[in-house]
């Protein structure tokens, strides 16, 4: 569990086959550096951000838990 735990090459290898990788367990330092879920396409990320903001306009409920910045 160092650096990005090889998240970038693992996710890149799985993407062409329609797969994804999810970070299940890691120290807090690694969780802060790597998204828990496969990064979303820009349009889907924008939609997720808008949905979260509609339910949590103050941004108090687990900010950044699933995706950085959301």
PDB file of N, H, CA, C and O in Angstrom:
ATOM      1  N   UNK A   1       0.840  -1.196   0.000  1.00  0.00           N
ATOM      2  CA  UNK A   1       0.000   0.000   0.000  1.00  0.00           C
ATOM      3  C   UNK A   1       0.873   1.242   0.000  1.00  0.00           C
ATOM      4  O   UNK A   1       0.914   1.989   0.978  1.00  0.00           O
ATOM      5  N   UNK A   2       1.556   1.449  -1.089  1.00  0.00           N
ATOM      6  H   UNK A   2       1.522   0.843  -1.883  1.00  0.00           H
ATOM      7  CA  UNK A   2       2.403   2.634  -1.225  1.00  0.00           C
ATOM      8  C   UNK A   2       2.038   3.367  -2.500  1.00  0.00           C
ATOM      9  O   UNK A   2       1.500   2.774  -3.435  1.00  0.00           O
ATOM     10  N   UNK A   3       2.332   4.659  -2.534  1.00  0.00           N
ATOM     11  H   UNK A   3       2.769   5.140  -1.774  1.00  0.00           H
ATOM     12  CA  UNK A   3       2.042   5.453  -3.722  1.00  0.00           C
ATOM     13  C   UNK A   3       0.568   5.413  -4.041  1.00  0.00           C
ATOM     14  O   UNK A   3      -0.263   5.757  -3.200  1.00  0.00           O
ATOM     15  N   UNK A   4       0.239   4.999  -5.241  1.00  0.00           N
ATOM     16  H   UNK A   4       0.914   4.719  -5.924  1.00  0.00           H
ATOM     17  CA  UNK A   4      -1.181   4.881  -5.612  1.00  0.00           C
ATOM     18  C   UNK A   4      -1.616   3.416  -5.660  1.00  0.00           C
ATOM     19  O   UNK A   4      -2.677   3.102  -6.199  1.00  0.00           O
ATOM     20  N   UNK A   5      -0.804   2.522  -5.102  1.00  0.00           N
ATOM     21  H   UNK A   5       0.058   2.776  -4.664  1.00  0.00           H
ATOM     22  CA  UNK A   5      -1.115   1.084  -5.056  1.00  0.00           C
ATOM     23  C   UNK A   5      -1.374   0.515  -6.451  1.00  0.00           C
ATOM     24  O   UNK A   5      -2.149  -0.430  -6.602  1.00  0.00           O
ATOM     25  N   UNK A   6      -0.732   1.083  -7.463  1.00  0.00           N
ATOM     26  H   UNK A   6      -0.103   1.851  -7.340  1.00  0.00           H
ATOM     27  CA  UNK A   6      -0.860   0.649  -8.863  1.00  0.00           C
ATOM     28  C   UNK A   6      -2.275   0.821  -9.399  1.00  0.00           C
ATOM     29  O   UNK A   6      -2.682   0.111 -10.318  1.00  0.00           O
ATOM     30  N   UNK A   7      -3.027   1.762  -8.828  1.00  0.00           N
ATOM     31  H   UNK A   7      -2.696   2.339  -8.081  1.00  0.00           H
ATOM     32  CA  UNK A   7      -4.412   1.978  -9.264  1.00  0.00           C
ATOM     33  C   UNK A   7      -4.488   2.358 -10.735  1.00  0.00           C
ATOM     34  O   UNK A   7      -5.363   1.865 -11.447  1.00  0.00           O
ATOM     35  N   UNK A   8      -3.602   3.214 -11.205  1.00  0.00           N
ATOM     36  H   UNK A   8      -2.891   3.614 -10.627  1.00  0.00           H
ATOM     37  CA  UNK A   8      -3.666   3.686 -12.591  1.00  0.00           C
ATOM     38  C   UNK A   8      -3.466   2.539 -13.585  1.00  0.00           C
ATOM     39  O   UNK A   8      -4.304   2.373 -14.472  1.00  0.00           O
ATOM     40  N   UNK A   9      -2.394   1.735 -13.483  1.00  0.00           N
ATOM     41  H   UNK A   9      -1.714   1.869 -12.762  1.00  0.00           H
ATOM     42  CA  UNK A   9      -2.246   0.648 -14.468  1.00  0.00           C
ATOM     43  C   UNK A   9      -3.301  -0.448 -14.332  1.00  0.00           C
ATOM     44  O   UNK A   9      -3.697  -1.046 -15.332  1.00  0.00           O
ATOM     45  N   UNK A  10      -3.758  -0.717 -13.119  1.00  0.00           N
ATOM     46  H   UNK A  10      -3.436  -0.231 -12.307  1.00  0.00           H
ATOM     47  CA  UNK A  10      -4.798  -1.741 -12.941  1.00  0.00           C
ATOM     48  C   UNK A  10      -6.092  -1.294 -13.609  1.00  0.00           C
ATOM     49  O   UNK A  10      -6.708  -2.054 -14.357  1.00  0.00           O
ATOM     50  N   UNK A  11      -6.499  -0.060 -13.335  1.00  0.00           N
ATOM     51  H   UNK A  11      -5.999   0.557 -12.728  1.00  0.00           H
ATOM     52  CA  UNK A  11      -7.739   0.442 -13.925  1.00  0.00           C
ATOM     53  C   UNK A  11      -7.624   0.592 -15.427  1.00  0.00           C
ATOM     54  O   UNK A  11      -8.598   0.368 -16.145  1.00  0.00           O
ATOM     55  N   UNK A  12      -6.454   0.966 -15.918  1.00  0.00           N
ATOM     56  H   UNK A  12      -5.662   1.149 -15.335  1.00  0.00           H
ATOM     57  CA  UNK A  12      -6.243   1.092 -17.363  1.00  0.00           C
ATOM     58  C   UNK A  12      -6.342  -0.271 -18.044  1.00  0.00           C
ATOM     59  O   UNK A  12      -6.868  -0.368 -19.153  1.00  0.00           O
ATOM     60  N   UNK A  13      -5.843  -1.324 -17.394  1.00  0.00           N
ATOM     61  H   UNK A  13      -5.416  -1.244 -16.493  1.00  0.00           H
ATOM     62  CA  UNK A  13      -5.896  -2.668 -17.972  1.00  0.00           C
ATOM     63  C   UNK A  13      -7.325  -3.206 -18.005  1.00  0.00           C
ATOM     64  O   UNK A  13      -7.682  -3.952 -18.917  1.00  0.00           O
ATOM     65  N   UNK A  14      -8.132  -2.841 -17.037  1.00  0.00           N
ATOM     66  H   UNK A  14      -7.842  -2.235 -16.297  1.00  0.00           H
ATOM     67  CA  UNK A  14      -9.500  -3.358 -16.968  1.00  0.00           C
ATOM     68  C   UNK A  14     -10.494  -2.600 -17.840  1.00  0.00           C
ATOM     69  O   UNK A  14     -11.489  -3.171 -18.287  1.00  0.00           O
ATOM     70  N   UNK A  15     -10.235  -1.329 -18.080  1.00  0.00           N
ATOM     71  H   UNK A  15      -9.427  -0.866 -17.716  1.00  0.00           H
ATOM     72  CA  UNK A  15     -11.188  -0.477 -18.796  1.00  0.00           C
ATOM     73  C   UNK A  15     -11.548  -0.983 -20.200  1.00  0.00           C
ATOM     74  O   UNK A  15     -12.731  -0.982 -20.541  1.00  0.00           O
ATOM     75  N   UNK A  16     -10.584  -1.418 -21.035  1.00  0.00           N
ATOM     76  H   UNK A  16      -9.623  -1.419 -20.758  1.00  0.00           H
ATOM     77  CA  UNK A  16     -10.950  -1.875 -22.381  1.00  0.00           C
ATOM     78  C   UNK A  16     -11.895  -3.077 -22.399  1.00  0.00           C
ATOM     79  O   UNK A  16     -12.598  -3.307 -23.383  1.00  0.00           O
ATOM     80  N   UNK A  17     -11.907  -3.836 -21.313  1.00  0.00           N
ATOM     81  H   UNK A  17     -11.336  -3.650 -20.513  1.00  0.00           H
ATOM     82  CA  UNK A  17     -12.774  -5.009 -21.227  1.00  0.00           C
ATOM     83  C   UNK A  17     -14.093  -4.687 -20.531  1.00  0.00           C
ATOM     84  O   UNK A  17     -14.907  -5.577 -20.283  1.00  0.00           O
ATOM     85  N   UNK A  18     -14.298  -3.393 -20.215  1.00  0.00           N
ATOM     86  H   UNK A  18     -13.637  -2.671 -20.417  1.00  0.00           H
ATOM     87  CA  UNK A  18     -15.522  -2.996 -19.540  1.00  0.00           C
ATOM     88  C   UNK A  18     -15.480  -3.208 -18.036  1.00  0.00           C
ATOM     89  O   UNK A  18     -16.503  -3.106 -17.359  1.00  0.00           O
ATOM     90  N   UNK A  19     -14.303  -3.503 -17.520  1.00  0.00           N
ATOM     91  H   UNK A  19     -13.472  -3.586 -18.071  1.00  0.00           H
ATOM     92  CA  UNK A  19     -14.171  -3.748 -16.091  1.00  0.00           C
ATOM     93  C   UNK A  19     -13.827  -2.500 -15.312  1.00  0.00           C
ATOM     94  O   UNK A  19     -13.633  -1.426 -15.883  1.00  0.00           O
ATOM     95  N   UNK A  20     -13.754  -2.650 -14.011  1.00  0.00           N
ATOM     96  H   UNK A  20     -13.912  -3.522 -13.547  1.00  0.00           H
ATOM     97  CA  UNK A  20     -13.381  -1.554 -13.135  1.00  0.00           C
ATOM     98  C   UNK A  20     -12.748  -2.113 -11.875  1.00  0.00           C
ATOM     99  O   UNK A  20     -12.879  -3.300 -11.577  1.00  0.00           O
ATOM    100  N   UNK A  21     -12.063  -1.254 -11.138  1.00  0.00           N
ATOM    101  H   UNK A  21     -11.957  -0.290 -11.380  1.00  0.00           H
ATOM    102  CA  UNK A  21     -11.445  -1.659  -9.881  1.00  0.00           C
ATOM    103  C   UNK A  21     -11.934  -0.726  -8.783  1.00  0.00           C
ATOM    104  O   UNK A  21     -12.032   0.485  -8.981  1.00  0.00           O
ATOM    105  N   UNK A  22     -12.238  -1.297  -7.631  1.00  0.00           N
ATOM    106  H   UNK A  22     -12.159  -2.281  -7.470  1.00  0.00           H
ATOM    107  CA  UNK A  22     -12.701  -0.543  -6.473  1.00  0.00           C
ATOM    108  C   UNK A  22     -11.725  -0.753  -5.331  1.00  0.00           C
ATOM    109  O   UNK A  22     -11.347  -1.885  -5.028  1.00  0.00           O
ATOM    110  N   UNK A  23     -11.318   0.336  -4.699  1.00  0.00           N
ATOM    111  H   UNK A  23     -11.625   1.256  -4.945  1.00  0.00           H
ATOM    112  CA  UNK A  23     -10.420   0.261  -3.545  1.00  0.00           C
ATOM    113  C   UNK A  23     -11.228  -0.204  -2.343  1.00  0.00           C
ATOM    114  O   UNK A  23     -12.136   0.498  -1.899  1.00  0.00           O
ATOM    115  N   UNK A  24     -10.911  -1.372  -1.816  1.00  0.00           N
ATOM    116  H   UNK A  24     -10.173  -1.942  -2.177  1.00  0.00           H
ATOM    117  CA  UNK A  24     -11.701  -1.944  -0.726  1.00  0.00           C
ATOM    118  C   UNK A  24     -11.142  -1.598   0.650  1.00  0.00           C
ATOM    119  O   UNK A  24     -11.891  -1.186   1.536  1.00  0.00           O
ATOM    120  N   UNK A  25      -9.848  -1.761   0.835  1.00  0.00           N
ATOM    121  H   UNK A  25      -9.239  -2.096   0.116  1.00  0.00           H
ATOM    122  CA  UNK A  25      -9.216  -1.488   2.122  1.00  0.00           C
ATOM    123  C   UNK A  25      -7.878  -0.837   1.889  1.00  0.00           C
ATOM    124  O   UNK A  25      -7.109  -1.263   1.029  1.00  0.00           O
ATOM    125  N   UNK A  26      -7.601   0.198   2.657  1.00  0.00           N
ATOM    126  H   UNK A  26      -8.226   0.545   3.357  1.00  0.00           H
ATOM    127  CA  UNK A  26      -6.316   0.880   2.523  1.00  0.00           C
ATOM    128  C   UNK A  26      -6.137   1.836   3.691  1.00  0.00           C
ATOM    129  O   UNK A  26      -7.113   2.271   4.303  1.00  0.00           O
ATOM    130  N   UNK A  27      -4.882   2.163   3.999  1.00  0.00           N
ATOM    131  H   UNK A  27      -4.089   1.810   3.502  1.00  0.00           H
ATOM    132  CA  UNK A  27      -4.653   3.169   5.035  1.00  0.00           C
ATOM    133  C   UNK A  27      -5.219   4.519   4.581  1.00  0.00           C
ATOM    134  O   UNK A  27      -5.417   4.750   3.389  1.00  0.00           O
ATOM    135  N   UNK A  28      -5.474   5.396   5.540  1.00  0.00           N
ATOM    136  H   UNK A  28      -5.313   5.209   6.509  1.00  0.00           H
ATOM    137  CA  UNK A  28      -6.044   6.708   5.229  1.00  0.00           C
ATOM    138  C   UNK A  28      -5.204   7.482   4.231  1.00  0.00           C
ATOM    139  O   UNK A  28      -5.752   8.190   3.387  1.00  0.00           O
ATOM    140  N   UNK A  29      -3.884   7.364   4.308  1.00  0.00           N
ATOM    141  H   UNK A  29      -3.438   6.789   4.994  1.00  0.00           H
ATOM    142  CA  UNK A  29      -3.023   8.099   3.378  1.00  0.00           C
ATOM    143  C   UNK A  29      -3.256   7.652   1.937  1.00  0.00           C
ATOM    144  O   UNK A  29      -3.259   8.482   1.028  1.00  0.00           O
ATOM    145  N   UNK A  30      -3.449   6.366   1.719  1.00  0.00           N
ATOM    146  H   UNK A  30      -3.446   5.692   2.458  1.00  0.00           H
ATOM    147  CA  UNK A  30      -3.714   5.854   0.375  1.00  0.00           C
ATOM    148  C   UNK A  30      -5.126   6.223  -0.079  1.00  0.00           C
ATOM    149  O   UNK A  30      -5.337   6.576  -1.240  1.00  0.00           O
ATOM    150  N   UNK A  31      -6.089   6.142   0.837  1.00  0.00           N
ATOM    151  H   UNK A  31      -5.918   5.856   1.780  1.00  0.00           H
ATOM    152  CA  UNK A  31      -7.467   6.520   0.491  1.00  0.00           C
ATOM    153  C   UNK A  31      -7.553   7.991   0.100  1.00  0.00           C
ATOM    154  O   UNK A  31      -8.403   8.369  -0.705  1.00  0.00           O
ATOM    155  N   UNK A  32      -6.682   8.819   0.663  1.00  0.00           N
ATOM    156  H   UNK A  32      -5.991   8.512   1.317  1.00  0.00           H
ATOM    157  CA  UNK A  32      -6.667  10.238   0.311  1.00  0.00           C
ATOM    158  C   UNK A  32      -6.061  10.465  -1.075  1.00  0.00           C
ATOM    159  O   UNK A  32      -6.360  11.465  -1.728  1.00  0.00           O
ATOM    160  N   UNK A  33      -5.216   9.543  -1.520  1.00  0.00           N
ATOM    161  H   UNK A  33      -4.973   8.731  -0.989  1.00  0.00           H
ATOM    162  CA  UNK A  33      -4.511   9.712  -2.800  1.00  0.00           C
ATOM    163  C   UNK A  33      -5.207   9.043  -3.977  1.00  0.00           C
ATOM    164  O   UNK A  33      -4.979   9.433  -5.122  1.00  0.00           O
ATOM    165  N   UNK A  34      -6.047   8.049  -3.722  1.00  0.00           N
ATOM    166  H   UNK A  34      -6.232   7.733  -2.792  1.00  0.00           H
ATOM    167  CA  UNK A  34      -6.651   7.248  -4.790  1.00  0.00           C
ATOM    168  C   UNK A  34      -8.171   7.276  -4.650  1.00  0.00           C
ATOM    169  O   UNK A  34      -8.693   7.089  -3.551  1.00  0.00           O
ATOM    170  N   UNK A  35      -8.881   7.509  -5.748  1.00  0.00           N
ATOM    171  H   UNK A  35      -8.456   7.661  -6.640  1.00  0.00           H
ATOM    172  CA  UNK A  35     -10.344   7.431  -5.717  1.00  0.00           C
ATOM    173  C   UNK A  35     -10.767   6.010  -5.366  1.00  0.00           C
ATOM    174  O   UNK A  35     -10.159   5.044  -5.827  1.00  0.00           O
ATOM    175  N   UNK A  36     -11.803   5.887  -4.556  1.00  0.00           N
ATOM    176  H   UNK A  36     -12.297   6.672  -4.182  1.00  0.00           H
ATOM    177  CA  UNK A  36     -12.313   4.571  -4.165  1.00  0.00           C
ATOM    178  C   UNK A  36     -12.850   3.823  -5.384  1.00  0.00           C
ATOM    179  O   UNK A  36     -12.597   2.631  -5.555  1.00  0.00           O
ATOM    180  N   UNK A  37     -13.591   4.537  -6.225  1.00  0.00           N
ATOM    181  H   UNK A  37     -13.797   5.506  -6.086  1.00  0.00           H
ATOM    182  CA  UNK A  37     -14.183   3.929  -7.413  1.00  0.00           C
ATOM    183  C   UNK A  37     -13.451   4.371  -8.668  1.00  0.00           C
ATOM    184  O   UNK A  37     -12.727   5.367  -8.673  1.00  0.00           O
ATOM    185  N   UNK A  38     -13.656   3.609  -9.724  1.00  0.00           N
ATOM    186  H   UNK A  38     -14.244   2.800  -9.720  1.00  0.00           H
ATOM    187  CA  UNK A  38     -13.110   3.957 -11.039  1.00  0.00           C
ATOM    188  C   UNK A  38     -13.523   5.397 -11.367  1.00  0.00           C
ATOM    189  O   UNK A  38     -14.693   5.740 -11.200  1.00  0.00           O
ATOM    190  N   UNK A  39     -12.612   6.234 -11.823  1.00  0.00           N
ATOM    191  H   UNK A  39     -11.661   5.954 -11.958  1.00  0.00           H
ATOM    192  CA  UNK A  39     -13.002   7.598 -12.181  1.00  0.00           C
ATOM    193  C   UNK A  39     -14.121   7.597 -13.225  1.00  0.00           C
ATOM    194  O   UNK A  39     -14.129   6.786 -14.151  1.00  0.00           O
ATOM    195  N   UNK A  40     -15.055   8.519 -13.053  1.00  0.00           N
ATOM    196  H   UNK A  40     -15.049   9.178 -12.301  1.00  0.00           H
ATOM    197  CA  UNK A  40     -16.209   8.592 -13.947  1.00  0.00           C
ATOM    198  C   UNK A  40     -15.895   9.445 -15.172  1.00  0.00           C
ATOM    199  O   UNK A  40     -15.004  10.294 -15.149  1.00  0.00           O
ATOM    200  N   UNK A  41     -16.642   9.199 -16.230  1.00  0.00           N
ATOM    201  H   UNK A  41     -17.365   8.509 -16.248  1.00  0.00           H
ATOM    202  CA  UNK A  41     -16.581  10.059 -17.411  1.00  0.00           C
ATOM    203  C   UNK A  41     -17.039  11.452 -16.984  1.00  0.00           C
ATOM    204  O   UNK A  41     -17.852  11.572 -16.067  1.00  0.00           O
ATOM    205  N   UNK A  42     -16.536  12.506 -17.627  1.00  0.00           N
ATOM    206  H   UNK A  42     -15.875  12.409 -18.372  1.00  0.00           H
ATOM    207  CA  UNK A  42     -16.876  13.874 -17.206  1.00  0.00           C
ATOM    208  C   UNK A  42     -18.383  14.152 -17.099  1.00  0.00           C
ATOM    209  O   UNK A  42     -18.819  14.783 -16.136  1.00  0.00           O
ATOM    210  N   UNK A  43     -19.176  13.699 -18.059  1.00  0.00           N
ATOM    211  H   UNK A  43     -18.822  13.187 -18.841  1.00  0.00           H
ATOM    212  CA  UNK A  43     -20.620  13.957 -18.009  1.00  0.00           C
ATOM    213  C   UNK A  43     -21.263  13.246 -16.818  1.00  0.00           C
ATOM    214  O   UNK A  43     -22.121  13.817 -16.146  1.00  0.00           O
ATOM    215  N   UNK A  44     -20.857  12.016 -16.556  1.00  0.00           N
ATOM    216  H   UNK A  44     -20.160  11.552 -17.101  1.00  0.00           H
ATOM    217  CA  UNK A  44     -21.406  11.269 -15.426  1.00  0.00           C
ATOM    218  C   UNK A  44     -20.952  11.883 -14.102  1.00  0.00           C
ATOM    219  O   UNK A  44     -21.732  11.935 -13.151  1.00  0.00           O
ATOM    220  N   UNK A  45     -19.708  12.347 -14.027  1.00  0.00           N
ATOM    221  H   UNK A  45     -19.075  12.305 -14.799  1.00  0.00           H
ATOM    222  CA  UNK A  45     -19.208  13.006 -12.822  1.00  0.00           C
ATOM    223  C   UNK A  45     -19.986  14.288 -12.536  1.00  0.00           C
ATOM    224  O   UNK A  45     -20.294  14.586 -11.381  1.00  0.00           O
ATOM    225  N   UNK A  46     -20.302  15.042 -13.579  1.00  0.00           N
ATOM    226  H   UNK A  46     -20.052  14.800 -14.517  1.00  0.00           H
ATOM    227  CA  UNK A  46     -21.084  16.270 -13.402  1.00  0.00           C
ATOM    228  C   UNK A  46     -22.481  15.947 -12.887  1.00  0.00           C
ATOM    229  O   UNK A  46     -23.003  16.654 -12.026  1.00  0.00           O
ATOM    230  N   UNK A  47     -23.083  14.895 -13.403  1.00  0.00           N
ATOM    231  H   UNK A  47     -22.658  14.321 -14.102  1.00  0.00           H
ATOM    232  CA  UNK A  47     -24.403  14.473 -12.947  1.00  0.00           C
ATOM    233  C   UNK A  47     -24.352  14.046 -11.476  1.00  0.00           C
ATOM    234  O   UNK A  47     -25.208  14.444 -10.686  1.00  0.00           O
ATOM    235  N   UNK A  48     -23.356  13.242 -11.109  1.00  0.00           N
ATOM    236  H   UNK A  48     -22.660  12.919 -11.750  1.00  0.00           H
ATOM    237  CA  UNK A  48     -23.206  12.791  -9.724  1.00  0.00           C
ATOM    238  C   UNK A  48     -23.023  13.987  -8.786  1.00  0.00           C
ATOM    239  O   UNK A  48     -23.578  14.011  -7.687  1.00  0.00           O
ATOM    240  N   UNK A  49     -22.250  14.970  -9.223  1.00  0.00           N
ATOM    241  H   UNK A  49     -21.800  14.951 -10.116  1.00  0.00           H
ATOM    242  CA  UNK A  49     -22.032  16.169  -8.414  1.00  0.00           C
ATOM    243  C   UNK A  49     -23.357  16.916  -8.193  1.00  0.00           C
ATOM    244  O   UNK A  49     -23.653  17.346  -7.078  1.00  0.00           O
ATOM    245  N   UNK A  50     -24.146  17.065  -9.255  1.00  0.00           N
ATOM    246  H   UNK A  50     -23.907  16.716 -10.161  1.00  0.00           H
ATOM    247  CA  UNK A  50     -25.430  17.773  -9.130  1.00  0.00           C
ATOM    248  C   UNK A  50     -26.406  17.020  -8.220  1.00  0.00           C
ATOM    249  O   UNK A  50     -27.111  17.641  -7.424  1.00  0.00           O
ATOM    250  N   UNK A  51     -26.451  15.694  -8.331  1.00  0.00           N
ATOM    251  H   UNK A  51     -25.879  15.190  -8.978  1.00  0.00           H
ATOM    252  CA  UNK A  51     -27.339  14.905  -7.470  1.00  0.00           C
ATOM    253  C   UNK A  51     -26.914  15.053  -6.013  1.00  0.00           C
ATOM    254  O   UNK A  51     -27.753  15.280  -5.142  1.00  0.00           O
ATOM    255  N   UNK A  52     -25.621  14.925  -5.746  1.00  0.00           N
ATOM    256  H   UNK A  52     -24.939  14.741  -6.454  1.00  0.00           H
ATOM    257  CA  UNK A  52     -25.131  15.068  -4.366  1.00  0.00           C
ATOM    258  C   UNK A  52     -25.447  16.455  -3.830  1.00  0.00           C
ATOM    259  O   UNK A  52     -25.893  16.592  -2.691  1.00  0.00           O
ATOM    260  N   UNK A  53     -25.223  17.483  -4.637  1.00  0.00           N
ATOM    261  H   UNK A  53     -24.861  17.372  -5.562  1.00  0.00           H
ATOM    262  CA  UNK A  53     -25.500  18.851  -4.190  1.00  0.00           C
ATOM    263  C   UNK A  53     -26.983  19.058  -3.916  1.00  0.00           C
ATOM    264  O   UNK A  53     -27.340  19.849  -3.043  1.00  0.00           O
ATOM    265  N   UNK A  54     -27.855  18.364  -4.643  1.00  0.00           N
ATOM    266  H   UNK A  54     -27.565  17.721  -5.352  1.00  0.00           H
ATOM    267  CA  UNK A  54     -29.292  18.526  -4.401  1.00  0.00           C
ATOM    268  C   UNK A  54     -29.711  17.897  -3.069  1.00  0.00           C
ATOM    269  O   UNK A  54     -30.621  18.400  -2.411  1.00  0.00           O
ATOM    270  N   UNK A  55     -29.060  16.811  -2.669  1.00  0.00           N
ATOM    271  H   UNK A  55     -28.320  16.403  -3.203  1.00  0.00           H
ATOM    272  CA  UNK A  55     -29.375  16.161  -1.405  1.00  0.00           C
ATOM    273  C   UNK A  55     -28.582  16.741  -0.235  1.00  0.00           C
ATOM    274  O   UNK A  55     -29.030  16.667   0.910  1.00  0.00           O
ATOM    275  N   UNK A  56     -27.423  17.310  -0.506  1.00  0.00           N
ATOM    276  H   UNK A  56     -27.060  17.370  -1.435  1.00  0.00           H
ATOM    277  CA  UNK A  56     -26.528  17.805   0.539  1.00  0.00           C
ATOM    278  C   UNK A  56     -25.918  19.147   0.105  1.00  0.00           C
ATOM    279  O   UNK A  56     -24.722  19.221  -0.175  1.00  0.00           O
ATOM    280  N   UNK A  57     -26.739  20.206   0.050  1.00  0.00           N
ATOM    281  H   UNK A  57     -27.711  20.146   0.278  1.00  0.00           H
ATOM    282  CA  UNK A  57     -26.243  21.482  -0.463  1.00  0.00           C
ATOM    283  C   UNK A  57     -25.103  22.074   0.353  1.00  0.00           C
ATOM    284  O   UNK A  57     -24.292  22.824  -0.190  1.00  0.00           O
ATOM    285  N   UNK A  58     -25.019  21.762   1.631  1.00  0.00           N
ATOM    286  H   UNK A  58     -25.678  21.152   2.072  1.00  0.00           H
ATOM    287  CA  UNK A  58     -23.941  22.291   2.470  1.00  0.00           C
ATOM    288  C   UNK A  58     -22.663  21.449   2.381  1.00  0.00           C
ATOM    289  O   UNK A  58     -21.621  21.855   2.895  1.00  0.00           O
ATOM    290  N   UNK A  59     -22.734  20.290   1.740  1.00  0.00           N
ATOM    291  H   UNK A  59     -23.581  19.959   1.322  1.00  0.00           H
ATOM    292  CA  UNK A  59     -21.557  19.437   1.575  1.00  0.00           C
ATOM    293  C   UNK A  59     -21.045  18.828   2.865  1.00  0.00           C
ATOM    294  O   UNK A  59     -19.837  18.662   3.036  1.00  0.00           O
ATOM    295  N   UNK A  60     -21.948  18.494   3.777  1.00  0.00           N
ATOM    296  H   UNK A  60     -22.929  18.629   3.638  1.00  0.00           H
ATOM    297  CA  UNK A  60     -21.549  17.973   5.093  1.00  0.00           C
ATOM    298  C   UNK A  60     -21.522  16.457   5.176  1.00  0.00           C
ATOM    299  O   UNK A  60     -20.869  15.899   6.058  1.00  0.00           O
ATOM    300  N   UNK A  61     -22.218  15.785   4.277  1.00  0.00           N
ATOM    301  H   UNK A  61     -22.748  16.238   3.561  1.00  0.00           H
ATOM    302  CA  UNK A  61     -22.333  14.331   4.382  1.00  0.00           C
ATOM    303  C   UNK A  61     -21.203  13.623   3.635  1.00  0.00           C
ATOM    304  O   UNK A  61     -21.247  13.475   2.414  1.00  0.00           O
ATOM    305  N   UNK A  62     -20.209  13.195   4.374  1.00  0.00           N
ATOM    306  H   UNK A  62     -20.173  13.315   5.367  1.00  0.00           H
ATOM    307  CA  UNK A  62     -19.070  12.443   3.835  1.00  0.00           C
ATOM    308  C   UNK A  62     -18.460  13.048   2.574  1.00  0.00           C
ATOM    309  O   UNK A  62     -18.402  12.382   1.541  1.00  0.00           O
ATOM    310  N   UNK A  63     -18.004  14.298   2.639  1.00  0.00           N
ATOM    311  H   UNK A  63     -18.051  14.840   3.478  1.00  0.00           H
ATOM    312  CA  UNK A  63     -17.410  14.899   1.439  1.00  0.00           C
ATOM    313  C   UNK A  63     -16.172  14.116   0.972  1.00  0.00           C
ATOM    314  O   UNK A  63     -15.283  13.799   1.763  1.00  0.00           O
ATOM    315  N   UNK A  64     -16.141  13.819  -0.312  1.00  0.00           N
ATOM    316  H   UNK A  64     -16.863  14.076  -0.955  1.00  0.00           H
ATOM    317  CA  UNK A  64     -15.002  13.117  -0.897  1.00  0.00           C
ATOM    318  C   UNK A  64     -14.938  11.633  -0.600  1.00  0.00           C
ATOM    319  O   UNK A  64     -13.962  10.990  -0.986  1.00  0.00           O
ATOM    320  N   UNK A  65     -15.909  11.065   0.053  1.00  0.00           N
ATOM    321  H   UNK A  65     -16.702  11.587   0.367  1.00  0.00           H
ATOM    322  CA  UNK A  65     -15.848   9.644   0.412  1.00  0.00           C
ATOM    323  C   UNK A  65     -15.849   8.730  -0.813  1.00  0.00           C
ATOM    324  O   UNK A  65     -15.106   7.749  -0.859  1.00  0.00           O
ATOM    325  N   UNK A  66     -16.676   9.047  -1.795  1.00  0.00           N
ATOM    326  H   UNK A  66     -17.279   9.843  -1.757  1.00  0.00           H
ATOM    327  CA  UNK A  66     -16.755   8.188  -2.969  1.00  0.00           C
ATOM    328  C   UNK A  66     -15.886   8.707  -4.118  1.00  0.00           C
ATOM    329  O   UNK A  66     -15.194   7.941  -4.788  1.00  0.00           O
ATOM    330  N   UNK A  67     -15.938  10.020  -4.329  1.00  0.00           N
ATOM    331  H   UNK A  67     -16.501  10.643  -3.784  1.00  0.00           H
ATOM    332  CA  UNK A  67     -15.141  10.640  -5.381  1.00  0.00           C
ATOM    333  C   UNK A  67     -14.573  11.944  -4.839  1.00  0.00           C
ATOM    334  O   UNK A  67     -15.265  12.670  -4.124  1.00  0.00           O
ATOM    335  N   UNK A  68     -13.330  12.247  -5.168  1.00  0.00           N
ATOM    336  H   UNK A  68     -12.769  11.658  -5.748  1.00  0.00           H
ATOM    337  CA  UNK A  68     -12.740  13.509  -4.742  1.00  0.00           C
ATOM    338  C   UNK A  68     -13.553  14.667  -5.303  1.00  0.00           C
ATOM    339  O   UNK A  68     -13.929  14.654  -6.475  1.00  0.00           O
ATOM    340  N   UNK A  69     -13.821  15.654  -4.483  1.00  0.00           N
ATOM    341  H   UNK A  69     -13.516  15.665  -3.531  1.00  0.00           H
ATOM    342  CA  UNK A  69     -14.538  16.826  -4.929  1.00  0.00           C
ATOM    343  C   UNK A  69     -16.052  16.699  -4.919  1.00  0.00           C
ATOM    344  O   UNK A  69     -16.756  17.660  -5.231  1.00  0.00           O
ATOM    345  N   UNK A  70     -16.560  15.531  -4.565  1.00  0.00           N
ATOM    346  H   UNK A  70     -15.989  14.751  -4.312  1.00  0.00           H
ATOM    347  CA  UNK A  70     -18.021  15.337  -4.503  1.00  0.00           C
ATOM    348  C   UNK A  70     -18.385  14.960  -3.079  1.00  0.00           C
ATOM    349  O   UNK A  70     -19.559  14.745  -2.778  1.00  0.00           O
TER     350      UNK A  70
END
